[in-house]
Amino acid sequence: MTVLLILIPIALVLGGLGLCAFLWSLKSGQYDDLEGAARRILFDDPENS
């Protein structure tokens, strides 16, 4: 039972860190253009010559 007194706060801290990392990635624009990267892989850029 005393193990739960240690594991529950650790789980809450790790969950909070994960949530903070996710919110930071949203704020920094990591998910802005999901379609653009997929299209850039499939199609070549036209050569400027």
N, C-alpha and C positions, 0 to 999 in steps of 0.2 A: 504494500500500500504506500510506503514511503517513496517508492520508485515513481509513482504517479505524480508526486509533488515535485519531482525533478523533470520528468518527461513532458508534462503538460506545458509548463512555461517555456521549455526549449522548443516545443512544437509551435507555440504561439509566436515566439520570436522569429523562427524560421519562416513561418507563414507571413508574418509582417514584412520580413526582408524580401520575400518573393513578390508580395504585393507592391512594395516600394519600387522594386526593379521593373515590374510590369508598368507601373504608372510613369516611371522615368522614361521607359522606351516609348510609350505613347506620346509623352510630352516632347521628346526629341525627334519625333517624326519617323520612327522606324517602320510604321505601317501605312505611310501616306500613299505610295504607288505600288500596289501589289501586282497589277497587270503589266506595268511597263517592263519590269525585270524579266518576266516570262516571255514577253514578245522580243526583247533584245537578244535573248538566247537563241530564238528560233530563226530570226531574220538577220541577214548581213546588212551592214550599213552601205549605202551607195558610195562608191569611190569618187572622191573629188579630184579629178585630174584634168 
